[in-house]
Amino acid sequence: ASCVFEVITGDAVPEETASRLREFGYFVGERQVTVEGSDPAPLQRAIDILRSGRVAILEVRKARQSLEDLFMESIMETQKTTGGGGLA
């Protein structure tokens, strides 16, 4: 299962910093950067980019998956282990 982390910033992320983050595939909101994956390296990279851009980091949190996301993940795993087909 994949993790999603949210990095919450004190101020809006400047465009130059946001552009650098997007180069690595991160989603950048006004005061939030979303990092997907269970590997800690991309999260550390995002934090490093924010700090080098002098962006204040208020919080780093693991985002909770919605019930819909959990359901779809379960369906996809079931299809992988049973050889695929759709729902009956």
N, C-alpha and C positions, 0 to 999 in steps of 0.2 A: 504494500500500500504506500502511496506517495504522500508526503507531508507538504503542507503549505504554511509558509511563515509570512507574517506581516511585520514590516518595519515601519513604525509610526514616527513621523518627524514633527518637530516643533513648528516649523514654518513650511511654506510651499517649497517643493524641490525646484531649484533653479533649472532652467531649460538645458544649460550646458551639462549639468550633472545628470538630469533626466535622460538626455541623449546618450551619455556614456552607459547608463544603466540599461537602456533599451538595446544597445549593441549586444549585450549579453543575454537578451531575451527576457528581462524582468519587466513586469507590468508596473508602470509608474502612475499613481494617482496624484492628486494635489499634495497630500500630506501622508502618502503611504506608498511603500514599495512591496510588491508581492513576489516571493521567491518560492518556487516549487521544487520538490525533491527532498529525499531524506539525507543526502550527502551534505555535510556542513560547509564544504568549500564554497559553493555559490552564495550561501548566506553571508559568510565572512567577506567574500568579494564585494557584495552589495554594501555591507557596512563600511568597508574600506573606501569604496567610491564615495559614499555619502560623507564620511569624515574628511576625505581629501577635498571635497567641495564645501567644507565648513557648514554642513547641514547638521543641526542638533537632532539627535536620536532620543526620542522620549520613551519608546517601548519596542521590544521585540517579542512577538507572541506567536504561538502555534495556532493557526486558524482551525476552527472546528469544521468538519465536513457536514454538509446538510444531509438529511435523511435521504434525499434524492441521490446525492453523490454516492453515499454508502451503498444504496440499492443498485445503482448502475455499476459500481465497482464489483459488487457481488455477482451480478449477472455476467459481466465480462470474464471474471475468474471462472465461473461455472462453464461458460462456453469454451474457455481454453482447455479445461480439464476433461470435458465431455466430447471434444472434437468439433465444437462449433454449432450448428443449427440454431435456428431462431426459437422463439417461444412457441409452444403448441397452442 
